[in-house]
Amino acid sequence: MMTWLSWLIPWEFSPTLVALFMISAALFVRGTRARRVTKARQAFFWLGWAALYLSLHTMLDYYAERMFFMHRVQHLVLHHMGPLLVMAAYPGSVLRAGLPLSWRVRLKRIGDAWFGQILIGLLTNPILIPSLFVLLVIIWLIPSVQFFSMLDWRLYRLMNWSVVITGFLYWNLILDRRPCPPAAMSPGGRVISPILTMAPQMVAGAVIAFTERDLYPLFDLCGRAIAMTAQTDQMIGGLTMWIPAALTEVIGLIVALRNLMHLSSKLRWGVRDTKN
């Protein structure tokens, strides 16, 4: 019988993953000593950080490999909730402040160089990033793609990290509080984008939930970790993708709408100040 602590034991230990999490934690702690970071921002960062770690490097990963609905819960955290929480902490400046001065200077030089500008442009493209955010969910759910990605550990890790990375890039765009420019996406676009990205994911979730045949027989072949029929497993997985994922995007939309209203208010006051 598993205890609560035994759930924290990694299903597949990854020193690279542990190193990444420890480095990010150390940089954030160092950054909070150099910059003023509110308690709320710190809470968002650590909640998102913990959610991502628990989803990737505990026994939850074992169940994600053997239950379709747990696989969808895992991706809900990796793609939506975890990155949304971390980016709600606006950690970029804090993490940079945690770097040694020589590294910060080097990063600035790279960012100012032509190849750095091209890379930044790609990673903040307001069309490419939302498109990848949706496509990398749908593509990995194609039954044949899902079959091979769950059997090959290299594809499995690629799948998980691809949704994590696109999640960070997407929420970085949506939660940006600045006007455009310098922000890559307009304030109105940040409000509309979650609606556009939410729709195809909801449709895919509904199709999976209400399809009566087993779309993912791999979980039966490998042996389900919980006694549950394939139909029930698939229905819960589809509903997880349909409802909680959509609610997470609604939260992002609300934050973007609040930022839009704040920017509009600042603009109005700026106009009045100019007249006076």
C-alpha positions, -999 to 999 in steps of 0.1 A, spaced: 0 0 0 14 34 -10 19 61 15 17 98 7 55 101 7 58 72 -17 39 92 -42 68 116 -44 92 88 -55 101 94 -92 87 68 -115 116 74 -139 144 94 -123 158 121 -145 189 140 -132 185 165 -161 149 174 -149 160 176 -113 189 199 -123 165 222 -143 141 225 -114 168 231 -88 185 258 -110 152 276 -116 144 275 -79 178 288 -69 177 317 -95 142 327 -83 153 327 -46 184 348 -55 163 371 -77 139 378 -48 168 390 -27 178 415 -54 143 426 -65 111 433 -46 87 405 -54 52 405 -38 41 375 -18 14 368 -44 39 366 -72 61 343 -51 31 321 -43 22 318 -80 57 308 -90 61 281 -63 26 267 -69 33 264 -107 68 251 -100 55 224 -77 26 214 -100 50 209 -129 75 189 -108 48 167 -93 34 160 -128 67 152 -144 88 135 -117 66 115 -93 44 84 -94 18 105 -111 38 99 -143 34 62 -138 -4 66 -138 -2 90 -168 14 62 -188 -13 37 -179 -46 56 -177 -58 79 -204 -76 103 -181 -45 106 -159 -25 114 -190 -50 142 -198 -48 155 -162 -10 155 -165 -11 175 -198 -37 198 -182 -10 208 -157 19 207 -181 2 227 -208 -22 250 -190 -22 253 -152 16 250 -144 28 275 -170 -1 298 -163 7 300 -126 45 304 -132 40 332 -158 14 349 -136 44 355 -113 61 374 -141 94 356 -133 116 368 -162 131 398 -144 134 379 -112 153 350 -128 176 374 -146 183 392 -114 193 358 -99 220 353 -125 256 364 -120 263 399 -135 286 384 -162 258 361 -174 233 390 -175 256 410 -196 261 381 -219 224 375 -223 218 412 -231 245 410 -258 229 379 -273 194 395 -272 207 427 -289 225 407 -317 207 400 -350 203 363 -343 190 370 -308 164 394 -322 153 367 -347 150 341 -320 130 365 -297 107 373 -327 100 336 -333 94 328 -296 70 358 -292 53 356 -326 16 363 -320 4 339 -347 30 311 -345 30 306 -307 -9 303 -303 -10 280 -333 17 257 -318 -1 259 -285 -32 243 -300 -16 220 -326 8 203 -302 -22 193 -281 -42 180 -311 -13 163 -329 -3 142 -298 -39 131 -295 -41 115 -329 -45 78 -320 -15 65 -341 8 93 -328 -3 87 -293 3 50 -296 40 54 -306 47 84 -283 35 63 -253 57 34 -262 90 52 -271 105 70 -241 122 96 -263 89 105 -280 71 105 -247 96 130 -232 94 151 -264 56 151 -261 57 163 -225 83 189 -229 68 203 -261 35 210 -243 54 225 -214 75 248 -236 46 260 -257 25 265 -226 52 289 -212 56 307 -245 18 311 -249 10 324 -214 40 347 -217 22 364 -245 -13 364 -230 -3 376 -195 19 405 -208 8 437 -191 26 461 -214 11 480 -244 20 469 -279 48 477 -286 69 467 -267 46 437 -261 45 413 -291 7 409 -290 -19 437 -288 -40 440 -256 -71 431 -276 -54 401 -292 -45 388 -257 -82 387 -249 -93 371 -282 -66 346 -284 -77 323 -255 -112 321 -272 -96 310 -305 -73 285 -288 -100 272 -265 -125 262 -292 -106 234 -310 -94 219 -277 -130 218 -265 -142 202 -297 -114 176 -295 -123 169 -259 -160 165 -267 -152 141 -297 -130 119 -274 -155 119 -246 -185 109 -267 -168 84 -291 -180 50 -282 -151 30 -296 -118 27 -279 -95 53 -296 -65 45 -274 -62 6 -270 -26 11 -259 -37 16 -223 -55 -18 -224 -24 -35 -240 -1 -21 -213 -25 -28 -185 -46 0 -169 -34 10 -134 -70 15 -122 -98 -9 -127 -119 10 -152 -134 3 -186 -118 19 -217 -150 38 -224 -151 54 -189 -114 62 -190 -117 78 -224 -149 98 -214 -132 112 -183 -101 121 -203 -121 139 -229 -141 158 -203 -108 168 -186 -96 183 -218 -130 198 -225 -140 215 -193 -110 221 -169 -87 231 -197 -113 255 -210 -118 270 -176 -80 276 -173 -81 295 -206 -110 315 -193 -89 325 -163 -61 336 -187 -87 356 -207 -100 373 -175 -64 384 -166 -58 396 -201 -91 416 -200 -81 431 -167 -48 442 -182 -66 456 -212 -89 477 -190 -59 489 -169 -40 500 -200 -72 517 -214 -76 535 -181 -39 547 -181 -44 560 -217 -75 579 -207 -58 595 -178 -28 603 -199 -50 621 -224 -66 642 -196 -32 650 -181 -20 663 -215 -51 685 -219 -46 700 -184 
